[in-house]
Amino acid sequence: MSKSKGGRTIMDPNNVRMREFIYSLITINPKLTILDLGCGQGYDLFRISQLMDNESKLFGMDTNQKSIIKANENYGQDTRMNFIHHNFGQNIPFDENSFDLVFSNNVLECIADKQHLLREVHRVLKPEGQVIFAHFDWDSQLIDGDNKELIRTITQTFNDCGSEIIEDWYFRRSRANATINYSYCFGC
Ligand SMILES: C[S@@+](CC[C@H](N)C(=O)[O-])C[C@H]1O[C@@H](n2cnc3c(N)ncnc32)[C@H](O)[C@@H]1O
């Protein structure tokens, strides 16, 4: 997805393009108060801040303390930006009707109690506020299913042999009616 060079994050162009598309969904108005759930090191919130006026307020939250420190180092000099260490297992530490936009990118699949988080989003969102939950993956895969022995064989073969062989093997098993749930996730 991205790599670090001299403290700067270098993003893959496809990754950037996908993010830019997601930002294009934001309804831009003056003085918006924005919350980014699972902000990581703050890249999305920084890019969103560039679309906003000087009276906007932007808050990023993440359970990873190192990411919050890095986000503050990267973008904390902009007084509109605030990064808060918080785990979504707890209530969001803001009053109801606080935010015009609640944004979250590549996070919801990491959350154990999604209902709780969505209730909290509803609580802190202003009436007529906007919610953007997005997800995209490029780099890694999660293989899951009921047959744990089969899953272990798949992942071990994948590690040992590489993706071409596992894909070939996977499709041969599919034809033999093996049931495998195949989904993607990164970073969790
Ligand atoms: C895949 S990363 C996405 C980061 C960023 N939104 C992006 O798209 O680059 C998922 C982020 O969600 C955060 N996260 C996962 N579970 C969380 C939780 N229960 N509470 C708060 N943050 C969480 C992780 O620390 C991580 O920074």
PDBQT file of the ligand as one rigid body, heavy atoms in Angstrom, charges set to zero:
ROOT
HETATM    1  C1  LIG A 201      -6.034  -0.647   8.030  1.00  0.00    +0.000 C 
HETATM    2  S1  LIG A 201      -5.686   0.677   9.120  1.00  0.00    +0.000 S 
HETATM    3  C2  LIG A 201      -6.405   2.063   8.233  1.00  0.00    +0.000 C 
HETATM    4  C3  LIG A 201      -5.788   3.382   8.605  1.00  0.00    +0.000 C 
HETATM    5  C4  LIG A 201      -6.293   4.568   7.776  1.00  0.00    +0.000 C 
HETATM    6  N1  LIG A 201      -7.689   4.806   8.003  1.00  0.00    +0.000 N 
HETATM    7  C5  LIG A 201      -5.984   4.352   6.324  1.00  0.00    +0.000 C 
HETATM    8  O1  LIG A 201      -6.890   4.077   5.533  1.00  0.00    +0.000 OA
HETATM    9  O2  LIG A 201      -4.813   4.468   5.970  1.00  0.00    +0.000 OA
HETATM   10  C6  LIG A 201      -6.879   0.408  10.425  1.00  0.00    +0.000 C 
HETATM   11  C7  LIG A 201      -6.723   1.393  11.551  1.00  0.00    +0.000 C 
HETATM   12  O3  LIG A 201      -7.778   1.202  12.470  1.00  0.00    +0.000 OA
HETATM   13  C8  LIG A 201      -7.249   1.263  13.774  1.00  0.00    +0.000 C 
HETATM   14  N2  LIG A 201      -8.129   0.478  14.662  1.00  0.00    +0.000 N 
HETATM   15  C9  LIG A 201      -8.377  -0.859  14.571  1.00  0.00    +0.000 A 
HETATM   16  N3  LIG A 201      -9.203  -1.238  15.558  1.00  0.00    +0.000 NA
HETATM   17  C10 LIG A 201      -9.480  -0.128  16.280  1.00  0.00    +0.000 A 
HETATM   18  C11 LIG A 201     -10.272   0.117  17.454  1.00  0.00    +0.000 A 
HETATM   19  N4  LIG A 201     -10.957  -0.877  18.054  1.00  0.00    +0.000 N 
HETATM   20  N5  LIG A 201     -10.341   1.378  17.939  1.00  0.00    +0.000 NA
HETATM   21  C12 LIG A 201      -9.677   2.388  17.314  1.00  0.00    +0.000 A 
HETATM   22  N6  LIG A 201      -8.906   2.211  16.198  1.00  0.00    +0.000 NA
HETATM   23  C13 LIG A 201      -8.811   0.976  15.699  1.00  0.00    +0.000 A 
HETATM   24  C14 LIG A 201      -5.860   0.667  13.640  1.00  0.00    +0.000 C 
HETATM   25  O4  LIG A 201      -5.005   1.036  14.706  1.00  0.00    +0.000 OA
HETATM   26  C15 LIG A 201      -5.424   1.207  12.292  1.00  0.00    +0.000 C 
HETATM   27  O5  LIG A 201      -4.759   2.441  12.393  1.00  0.00    +0.000 OA
ENDROOT
TORSDOF 0
